[in-house]
Amino acid sequence: MIQGIDVSDWQGAVDWSAHAETDMGFAFARATEGDGVVDSRFAENWAAMGRSGLVRGAYHVAHPHGDPLAQARHFLDTVRLAPGDLAAVEFTRDGALPAEQVAAFGRRWCAEVARRCGLRPLVWTHAHFAMAGHCEGLETYPLWITAPGHPMGRPVVPPPWDSWTIHQYAGSPIDLDVFAGTLAELLALGAPDKRAK
C-alpha cells in the first residue's frame, strides 16, 4: 500500500518538501467546487506537488443540483491535467435531491472527465451516502472511501462497489490516505500521455 494525503485551503500552507521526505507517494489537492469556485491555494499546492515528485491528483467538490457538464469543464479548465496526474470528484452532497438524480449527475460528471482526459476519475464518498443509492452506476470508477473510524486499509465498501482504491483513514490535522496497490497501479490511474504511440 502507498501512503498519501489530501488537502484544501482549509489546511493553510502545506510544507510539501517535508512531505516529500517521508514515505508518502501521492497527494490530492482540492481544485474546484460547483461551477465557479477555485480553491484559493490550489495553484500553489499543484505546483509544489509537482516539484516534490509525488504522484499528484486534483479533486472537485460536486454540487449535484447544478450542471454536471459545466462543473466538469470548470474542473478541467482549472486543473489542466498532465500525463500521470489523477482526478477525483468529492461526491457527498445531495441538497435533498432524490438519490437517482444525484447518481445521474455523478455518472455525467465522471463520463465527461473520462471523455476529455482519457482517465477514470476516482469517486470520493462515504458509505452512508453510497448505501442510500446516491452513487448508483458509478461502480466502474475507482472508489476513494472516507472512513476515518476504520483501521487503515480496512474500510467498509458500500454498494455499488465491491472493492476500494483509496481509503481516507484519518482526518486531523491533515487528511491521511492509503492506496491499495503498487506505484505502477497508481500511475495507471492517471491521465495518459497522448503523445505516446
C-alpha positions as a Python dict, from the first residue, in 0.01 Angstrom:
ca = {
    (1, 'M'): (0, 0, 0),
    (2, 'I'): (109, 357, -69),
    (3, 'Q'): (58, 643, 175),
    (4, 'G'): (-84, 979, 68),
    (5, 'I'): (-260, 1293, 184),
    (6, 'D'): (-532, 1524, 57),
    (7, 'V'): (-550, 1896, 125),
    (8, 'S'): (-752, 2208, 59),
    (9, 'D'): (-721, 2571, 160),
    (10, 'W'): (-868, 2468, 497),
    (11, 'Q'): (-522, 2337, 593),
    (12, 'G'): (-345, 2662, 505),
    (13, 'A'): (11, 2645, 374),
    (14, 'V'): (144, 2290, 329),
    (15, 'D'): (514, 2205, 369),
    (16, 'W'): (542, 1990, 57),
    (17, 'S'): (919, 1947, 83),
    (18, 'A'): (876, 1792, 429),
    (19, 'H'): (606, 1556, 300),
    (20, 'A'): (827, 1454, 7),
    (21, 'E'): (1094, 1336, 253),
    (22, 'T'): (855, 1086, 412),
    (23, 'D'): (731, 756, 269),
    (24, 'M'): (434, 937, 111),
    (25, 'G'): (381, 857, -255),
    (26, 'F'): (81, 1065, -361),
    (27, 'A'): (-127, 1369, -275),
    (28, 'F'): (-454, 1527, -381),
    (29, 'A'): (-547, 1895, -362),
    (30, 'R'): (-894, 2044, -388),
    (31, 'A'): (-914, 2234, -714),
    (32, 'T'): (-1274, 2342, -765),
    (33, 'E'): (-1623, 2337, -623),
    (34, 'G'): (-1952, 2372, -806),
    (35, 'D'): (-1932, 2563, -1133),
    (36, 'G'): (-1731, 2865, -1021),
    (37, 'V'): (-1527, 2821, -702),
    (38, 'V'): (-1150, 2767, -723),
    (39, 'D'): (-962, 2666, -407),
    (40, 'S'): (-751, 2967, -304),
    (41, 'R'): (-441, 2751, -256),
    (42, 'F'): (-484, 2516, -550),
    (43, 'A'): (-230, 2672, -787),
    (44, 'E'): (31, 2687, -509),
    (45, 'N'): (-38, 2329, -396),
    (46, 'W'): (-49, 2189, -751),
    (47, 'A'): (286, 2338, -848),
    (48, 'A'): (452, 2232, -522),
    (49, 'M'): (316, 1878, -550),
    (50, 'G'): (470, 1855, -897),
    (51, 'R'): (808, 1980, -774),
    (52, 'S'): (804, 1736, -480),
    (53, 'G'): (795, 1429, -705),
    (54, 'L'): (469, 1297, -561),
    (55, 'V'): (203, 1143, -782),
    (56, 'R'): (-41, 1432, -778),
    (57, 'G'): (-416, 1447, -805),
    (58, 'A'): (-682, 1716, -807),
    (59, 'Y'): (-1040, 1687, -687),
    (60, 'H'): (-1366, 1865, -750),
    (61, 'V'): (-1638, 1913, -487),
    (62, 'A'): (-1960, 1838, -674),
    (63, 'H'): (-2288, 2025, -631),
    (64, 'P'): (-2540, 1778, -778),
    (65, 'H'): (-2816, 2040, -807),
    (66, 'G'): (-2606, 2210, -1078),
    (67, 'D'): (-2499, 2121, -1432),
    (68, 'P'): (-2255, 1826, -1432),
    (69, 'L'): (-2101, 1919, -1767),
    (70, 'A'): (-2041, 2280, -1662),
    (71, 'Q'): (-1881, 2159, -1338),
    (72, 'A'): (-1662, 1909, -1526),
    (73, 'R'): (-1548, 2183, -1764),
    (74, 'H'): (-1477, 2418, -1472),
    (75, 'F'): (-1262, 2149, -1308),
    (76, 'L'): (-1070, 2061, -1624),
    (77, 'D'): (-1016, 2424, -1725),
    (78, 'T'): (-871, 2493, -1380),
    (79, 'V'): (-653, 2184, -1341),
    (80, 'R'): (-516, 2114, -1691),
    (81, 'L'): (-412, 1757, -1617),
    (82, 'A'): (-71, 1642, -1741),
    (83, 'P'): (21, 1279, -1815),
    (84, 'G'): (15, 1079, -1492),
    (85, 'D'): (-200, 1328, -1298),
    (86, 'L'): (-505, 1190, -1114),
    (87, 'A'): (-858, 1331, -1097),
    (88, 'A'): (-1136, 1278, -843),
    (89, 'V'): (-1478, 1406, -753),
    (90, 'E'): (-1595, 1453, -393),
    (91, 'F'): (-1944, 1321, -403),
    (92, 'T'): (-2121, 1364, -69),
    (93, 'R'): (-2374, 1646, -109),
    (94, 'D'): (-2722, 1596, -244),
    (95, 'G'): (-2905, 1913, -141),
    (96, 'A'): (-3211, 1696, -62),
    (97, 'L'): (-3229, 1577, -423),
    (98, 'P'): (-3358, 1228, -499),
    (99, 'A'): (-3080, 968, -496),
    (100, 'E'): (-3134, 879, -862),
    (101, 'Q'): (-3087, 1244, -965),
    (102, 'V'): (-2767, 1270, -765),
    (103, 'A'): (-2636, 946, -917),
    (104, 'A'): (-2721, 1067, -1268),
    (105, 'F'): (-2520, 1384, -1200),
    (106, 'G'): (-2223, 1172, -1090),
    (107, 'R'): (-2237, 950, -1395),
    (108, 'R'): (-2244, 1251, -1631),
    (109, 'W'): (-1962, 1435, -1450),
    (110, 'C'): (-1737, 1128, -1448),
    (111, 'A'): (-1817, 1040, -1810),
    (112, 'E'): (-1731, 1394, -1925),
    (113, 'V'): (-1398, 1393, -1742),
    (114, 'A'): (-1320, 1045, -1877),
    (115, 'R'): (-1410, 1150, -2231),
    (116, 'R'): (-1198, 1462, -2224),
    (117, 'C'): (-896, 1322, -2038),
    (118, 'G'): (-883, 951, -2111),
    (119, 'L'): (-881, 855, -1743),
    (120, 'R'): (-1138, 724, -1497),
    (121, 'P'): (-1178, 975, -1213),
    (122, 'L'): (-1193, 846, -858),
    (123, 'V'): (-1519, 891, -668),
    (124, 'W'): (-1463, 1019, -311),
    (125, 'T'): (-1759, 943, -89),
    (126, 'H'): (-1865, 787, 240),
    (127, 'A'): (-2050, 461, 297),
    (128, 'H'): (-2380, 609, 418),
    (129, 'F'): (-2413, 833, 112),
    (130, 'A'): (-2339, 547, -129),
    (131, 'M'): (-2562, 299, 53),
    (132, 'A'): (-2854, 541, 13),
    (133, 'G'): (-2827, 500, -365),
    (134, 'H'): (-2653, 828, -448),
    (135, 'C'): (-2369, 650, -631),
    (136, 'E'): (-2570, 404, -841),
    (137, 'G'): (-2393, 329, -1168),
    (138, 'L'): (-2056, 465, -1055),
    (139, 'E'): (-1901, 125, -980),
    (140, 'T'): (-1687, 139, -1296),
    (141, 'Y'): (-1497, 431, -1141),
    (142, 'P'): (-1240, 370, -863),
    (143, 'L'): (-1370, 422, -508),
    (144, 'W'): (-1198, 666, -273),
    (145, 'I'): (-1378, 592, 51),
    (146, 'T'): (-1364, 823, 351),
    (147, 'A'): (-1383, 613, 665),
    (148, 'P'): (-1165, 767, 937),
    (149, 'G'): (-1324, 547, 1202),
    (150, 'H'): (-1186, 231, 1044),
    (151, 'P'): (-830, 94, 1062),
    (152, 'M'): (-604, 190, 774),
    (153, 'G'): (-680, -24, 470),
    (154, 'R'): (-993, -179, 620),
    (155, 'P'): (-1287, 45, 527),
    (156, 'V'): (-1643, -73, 474),
    (157, 'V'): (-1701, -93, 98),
    (158, 'P'): (-2052, 27, 12),
    (159, 'P'): (-2255, -77, -291),
    (160, 'P'): (-2232, -37, -584),
    (161, 'W'): (-1858, -109, -537),
    (162, 'D'): (-1705, -438, -430),
    (163, 'S'): (-1354, -303, -361),
    (164, 'W'): (-1182, 21, -266),
    (165, 'T'): (-892, 201, -432),
    (166, 'I'): (-806, 475, -181),
    (167, 'H'): (-904, 483, 185),
    (168, 'Q'): (-904, 815, 374),
    (169, 'Y'): (-838, 674, 720),
    (170, 'A'): (-761, 987, 926),
    (171, 'G'): (-873, 1345, 906),
    (172, 'S'): (-692, 1566, 1153),
    (173, 'P'): (-495, 1784, 1129),
    (174, 'I'): (-444, 1668, 769),
    (175, 'D'): (-632, 1401, 575),
    (176, 'L'): (-435, 1075, 551),
    (177, 'D'): (-497, 826, 273),
    (178, 'V'): (-369, 489, 158),
    (179, 'F'): (-377, 343, -193),
    (180, 'A'): (-447, -30, -228),
    (181, 'G'): (-182, -119, -481),
    (182, 'T'): (162, -58, -626),
    (183, 'L'): (313, 260, -765),
    (184, 'A'): (267, 125, -1118),
    (185, 'E'): (-102, 63, -1048),
    (186, 'L'): (-142, 414, -906),
    (187, 'L'): (26, 568, -1209),
    (188, 'A'): (-200, 365, -1437),
    (189, 'L'): (-499, 559, -1297),
    (190, 'G'): (-351, 886, -1421),
    (191, 'A'): (-405, 1084, -1737),
    (192, 'P'): (-246, 913, -2039),
    (193, 'D'): (37, 1066, -2236),
    (194, 'K'): (-145, 1146, -2560),
    (195, 'R'): (189, 1192, -2737),
    (196, 'A'): (282, 829, -2671),
    (197, 'K'): (242, 597, -2969),
}
